[in-house]
Amino acid sequence: MELLGKTSIDFIGKRNISFVISAIISIIGLIGVVQVGRGAANMGIDFSGGTAMQLKFSKPVVIADARAALHKNGVAKADLQEIKDGNKLLVKMAGAAVGKPSEMVQAAFKKEFADNAFTVESSTEIGPSIGDKLRKDTLIAAVLSLLGIILYIAWRFDFQFGVGATCATLHDCLAMFAVFYLLNKEINLLFITAVLTIAGYSLTDTVVVFDRIRENLHKNLKGAMNTIFNDSINEVLSRTIVTSLTVFLAAASLFFFGGEVIHDFSLALLIGVLVGTYSSVFVASPIVVILENRALAKKA
């Protein structure tokens, strides 16, 4: 299936513009990562410790009334989210002492909403020390995954391609951190899952482009490097767009119809698909061109 037919876009020629855009995104993403490492971002209870409860009421509950009921009964720092299906309420208390918050929340609602019975569908409690360990282990896992990527690509192609793929994947991860940090979205295990998922998707998309580049390099060993790379990207452009659009539509379905619980997760996927497609063309390939041209210049 071809959406565009034959194209002749000079992608490599626009690398300076794309590098500036990517540099800005990456710097913001690095700030976000540092803040996450320090625990200074909007951390979920997975990383900061705390309590999360999902309650199901017999009647609809107004968020403002629920928040007022908690404040009145000594639960001041609580994040409330309404789950529209089934009169459900999600209560999160980051950094709270384990054991007591859930009891305080239940007591407050029983007192203030005596005519609106509720049941506790789920309750999760994580201590601060465990949350801190999870945060550090998660960052280590992300770094190790990037090292694995460069080794795999270097083995399958060569070192220059490995550097390009790793830079593109790192760029995508930082872009997701940048957007979530700027929007003050919660950083939790679901977000990290989305980041690693997109890292795999971005790598797959990049490998497809690299495969075509390698084929064309073997066919035209004496051709200009910029021309070979541009031709290769244009040849797989329709395939890249169709694949990305398919994944984007699936993620969009989760975003609009998946419910509040996976709303941020699906948002991260949407961002990641767009950025991953962009990086395969405008980050990974231009970096390899620069490295390949330098290698040829040294041989000359």
C-alpha positions as CSV (number, residue, x, y, z in Angstrom):
1,M,0.0,0.0,0.0
2,E,1.5,3.3,-1.1
3,L,0.1,6.6,0.1
4,L,2.6,8.9,-1.6
5,G,3.9,7.0,-4.6
6,K,7.5,8.0,-5.7
7,T,8.9,10.9,-3.8
8,S,12.3,12.8,-4.0
9,I,12.4,14.7,-0.7
10,D,15.9,15.9,0.4
11,F,15.7,14.7,4.0
12,I,19.4,14.8,4.6
13,G,19.6,18.4,3.4
14,K,17.3,19.5,6.2
15,R,19.5,17.9,8.9
16,N,20.6,21.3,10.4
17,I,17.0,22.3,11.1
18,S,16.1,18.9,12.5
19,F,19.2,18.9,14.7
20,V,18.3,22.2,16.2
21,I,14.7,21.0,16.9
22,S,16.0,17.7,18.4
23,A,18.6,19.5,20.5
24,I,15.9,21.7,22.1
25,I,13.7,18.6,22.8
26,S,16.6,16.6,24.2
27,I,17.7,19.4,26.6
28,I,14.2,19.7,28.0
29,G,14.0,15.9,28.2
30,L,17.4,15.8,30.1
31,I,16.1,18.3,32.6
32,G,13.0,16.1,33.0
33,V,15.1,13.0,33.6
34,V,17.3,14.8,36.2
35,Q,14.2,16.0,38.0
36,V,12.8,12.4,38.0
37,G,16.1,11.1,39.3
38,R,15.9,13.7,42.1
39,G,12.3,12.8,42.8
40,A,11.4,16.5,42.1
41,A,9.0,15.9,39.2
42,N,5.3,14.9,39.4
43,M,6.1,11.4,40.7
44,G,3.5,8.7,40.9
45,I,3.2,6.5,44.0
46,D,5.3,3.9,42.2
47,F,8.3,6.1,42.6
48,S,7.5,8.3,45.6
49,G,5.7,5.9,47.8
50,G,2.1,6.4,49.0
51,T,-1.4,4.9,48.7
52,A,-3.8,4.5,45.7
53,M,-7.4,3.4,46.2
54,Q,-10.2,2.8,43.7
55,L,-13.7,3.1,45.2
56,K,-17.0,2.2,43.7
57,F,-20.0,4.1,45.0
58,S,-23.7,3.2,44.7
59,K,-24.5,6.8,43.5
60,P,-22.5,9.4,41.5
61,V,-20.0,11.4,43.5
62,V,-19.0,15.0,42.7
63,I,-15.2,15.5,42.8
64,A,-15.5,18.8,44.7
65,D,-17.7,17.2,47.4
66,A,-15.3,14.2,47.8
67,R,-12.3,16.5,48.1
68,A,-14.1,18.7,50.7
69,A,-15.0,15.6,52.7
70,L,-11.4,14.4,52.8
71,H,-10.1,17.9,53.8
72,K,-12.7,18.1,56.5
73,N,-11.5,14.9,58.0
74,G,-7.8,15.5,57.9
75,V,-6.8,14.1,54.5
76,A,-5.5,17.3,52.8
77,K,-3.1,16.0,50.2
78,A,-5.1,13.7,48.0
79,D,-5.3,13.5,44.2
80,L,-8.8,12.6,43.0
81,Q,-9.8,11.2,39.6
82,E,-13.3,10.4,38.5
83,I,-13.8,7.2,36.5
84,K,-17.0,7.8,34.7
85,D,-18.0,4.2,34.2
86,G,-19.6,2.8,37.3
87,N,-19.5,5.8,39.8
88,K,-15.9,5.1,40.6
89,L,-13.3,7.3,42.3
90,L,-9.5,7.0,42.2
91,V,-7.8,8.4,45.3
92,K,-4.0,8.9,45.3
93,M,-1.9,10.1,48.2
94,A,1.8,10.3,47.3
95,G,4.3,10.1,50.1
96,A,1.8,9.3,52.8
97,A,2.5,6.9,55.6
98,V,1.6,3.3,54.7
99,G,-1.4,1.7,56.5
100,K,-3.2,4.8,57.8
101,P,-4.3,6.8,54.7
102,S,-6.7,4.1,53.3
103,E,-8.4,3.9,56.7
104,M,-8.7,7.7,56.9
105,V,-10.2,7.9,53.4
106,Q,-12.8,5.2,54.1
107,A,-13.7,6.7,57.5
108,A,-14.2,10.2,55.9
109,F,-16.4,8.9,53.1
110,K,-18.5,6.8,55.4
111,K,-19.0,9.8,57.7
112,E,-19.7,12.4,55.0
113,F,-21.5,10.2,52.4
114,A,-23.6,8.0,54.8
115,D,-26.3,7.6,52.2
116,N,-23.9,6.6,49.4
117,A,-22.4,3.2,50.2
118,F,-19.1,2.3,48.6
119,T,-16.8,-0.7,48.2
120,V,-13.0,-0.7,47.9
121,E,-12.2,-2.3,44.5
122,S,-8.4,-2.0,44.8
123,S,-5.9,-0.6,47.2
124,T,-2.1,-0.2,46.6
125,E,0.4,0.9,49.2
126,I,4.1,1.5,48.5
127,G,6.6,2.6,51.1
128,P,9.0,5.6,50.3
129,S,12.1,3.4,50.4
130,I,10.6,1.0,47.8
131,G,9.5,3.9,45.6
132,D,13.0,5.3,45.7
133,K,14.5,2.0,44.7
134,L,12.1,1.5,41.9
135,R,12.9,5.0,40.5
136,K,16.7,4.3,40.5
137,D,16.3,0.7,39.1
138,T,14.0,2.1,36.3
139,L,16.6,4.6,35.2
140,I,19.3,1.9,35.2
141,A,17.1,-0.4,33.2
142,A,16.6,2.4,30.6
143,V,20.4,3.0,30.3
144,L,21.1,-0.7,29.9
145,S,18.5,-1.1,27.2
146,L,20.1,1.7,25.2
147,L,23.5,0.0,25.5
148,G,22.0,-3.2,24.3
149,I,20.6,-1.3,21.3
150,I,23.9,0.1,20.2
151,L,25.6,-3.4,20.5
152,Y,22.8,-5.0,18.5
153,I,22.8,-2.5,15.7
154,A,26.7,-2.4,15.6
155,W,26.6,-6.2,15.2
156,R,23.9,-6.2,12.6
157,F,25.1,-3.3,10.5
158,D,28.3,-1.4,11.7
159,F,29.3,1.0,14.4
160,Q,28.1,4.1,12.6
161,F,24.6,2.7,12.2
162,G,24.7,1.7,15.9
163,V,25.5,5.2,17.0
164,G,22.7,6.6,14.8
165,A,20.1,4.2,16.0
166,T,21.0,4.8,19.7
167,C,20.9,8.6,19.3
168,A,17.5,8.3,17.7
169,T,16.2,6.0,20.4
170,L,17.6,8.2,23.2
171,H,16.1,11.2,21.5
172,D,12.7,9.6,21.5
173,C,12.9,8.7,25.2
174,L,14.0,12.2,26.1
175,A,11.2,13.7,24.0
176,M,8.6,11.7,26.0
177,F,10.1,12.9,29.2
178,A,10.2,16.5,27.9
179,V,6.5,16.5,27.1
180,F,5.4,14.8,30.3
181,Y,7.6,17.2,32.3
182,L,6.3,20.3,30.6
183,L,2.7,19.1,31.0
184,N,3.4,18.1,34.6
185,K,2.0,14.6,33.9
186,E,2.5,11.9,36.5
187,I,5.7,9.8,36.0
188,N,4.9,6.2,37.0
189,L,5.6,2.7,35.9
190,L,3.0,2.8,33.1
191,F,4.8,5.8,31.7
192,I,8.2,4.0,31.9
193,T,6.5,1.0,30.2
194,A,5.4,3.3,27.4
195,V,8.9,4.8,27.0
196,L,10.5,1.3,26.7
197,T,7.7,0.2,24.3
198,I,8.4,3.2,22.1
199,A,12.1,2.6,22.3
200,G,11.5,-0.8,20.7
201,Y,9.1,0.6,18.1
202,S,11.5,3.4,17.2
203,L,14.4,0.9,16.8
204,T,12.2,-1.4,14.6
205,D,11.3,1.6,12.4
206,T,14.9,2.7,12.2
207,V,16.1,-0.8,11.2
208,V,13.7,-0.9,8.3
209,V,15.2,2.4,7.0
210,F,18.7,1.1,7.6
211,D,18.1,-2.1,5.8
212,R,17.1,-0.3,2.6
213,I,20.1,2.1,3.0
214,R,22.5,-0.9,3.3
215,E,21.0,-2.6,0.2
216,N,21.4,0.6,-1.8
217,L,25.0,1.1,-0.5
218,H,25.9,-2.3,-1.8
219,K,24.3,-1.5,-5.2
220,N,25.9,1.9,-5.6
221,L,29.2,1.8,-3.8
222,K,30.6,4.9,-5.5
223,G,27.5,7.1,-5.3
224,A,27.2,10.2,-3.2
225,M,26.3,9.3,0.4
226,N,23.6,12.0,0.7
227,T,21.9,10.8,-2.5
228,I,22.0,7.1,-1.4
229,F,20.4,7.9,2.0
230,N,17.8,10.3,0.5
231,D,16.8,7.7,-2.1
232,S,16.6,4.9,0.5
233,I,14.4,7.0,2.9
234,N,12.1,8.0,0.0
235,E,11.7,4.4,-1.1
236,V,10.4,3.3,2.3
237,L,8.6,6.5,3.1
238,S,5.1,5.1,2.3
239,R,5.8,2.0,4.3
240,T,6.9,4.1,7.3
241,I,3.9,6.3,7.2
242,V,1.4,3.4,6.9
243,T,3.0,1.5,9.8
244,S,3.2,4.6,12.0
245,L,-0.4,5.6,11.1
246,T,-1.6,2.1,12.0
247,V,0.1,2.2,15.4
248,F,-1.1,5.8,16.0
249,L,-4.7,4.9,15.4
250,A,-4.5,2.0,17.9
251,A,-2.9,4.3,20.5
252,A,-5.6,6.9,19.7
253,S,-8.3,4.4,20.4
254,L,-6.8,3.7,23.8
255,F,-6.5,7.4,24.5
256,F,-10.1,8.3,23.7
257,F,-11.9,5.1,24.7
258,G,-9.5,3.3,27.2
259,G,-10.6,5.1,30.3
260,E,-8.8,7.3,32.8
261,V,-6.5,4.6,34.2
262,I,-4.5,4.3,30.9
263,H,-5.1,7.8,29.6
264,D,-1.5,9.0,30.3
265,F,-0.1,5.7,29.1
266,S,-1.8,6.0,25.7
267,L,-0.8,9.7,25.5
268,A,2.8,8.7,25.9
269,L,2.3,6.1,23.1
270,L,0.9,8.8,20.8
271,I,3.8,11.1,21.4
272,G,6.3,8.3,21.0
273,V,4.9,7.1,17.7
274,L,5.1,10.6,16.2
275,V,8.6,11.3,17.6
276,G,9.8,7.8,16.7
277,T,8.8,8.2,13.1
278,Y,10.5,11.6,12.9
279,S,13.7,10.4,14.5
280,S,14.2,7.5,12.1
281,V,14.3,9.9,9.2
282,F,15.6,13.2,10.6
283,V,17.9,12.0,13.4
284,A,19.2,8.4,12.9
285,S,19.9,8.7,9.1
286,P,21.6,12.1,9.1
287,I,23.9,11.1,12.0
288,V,25.0,8.0,10.0
289,V,25.6,10.1,6.9
290,I,27.9,12.4,8.9
291,L,29.8,9.5,10.4
292,E,30.1,7.7,7.0
293,N,31.3,10.8,5.2
294,R,34.0,11.3,7.9
295,A,35.1,7.6,7.6
296,L,35.4,8.0,3.8
297,A,37.3,11.2,4.2
298,K,39.8,9.5,6.4
299,K,40.3,6.7,3.9
300,A,40.8,9.1,1.0
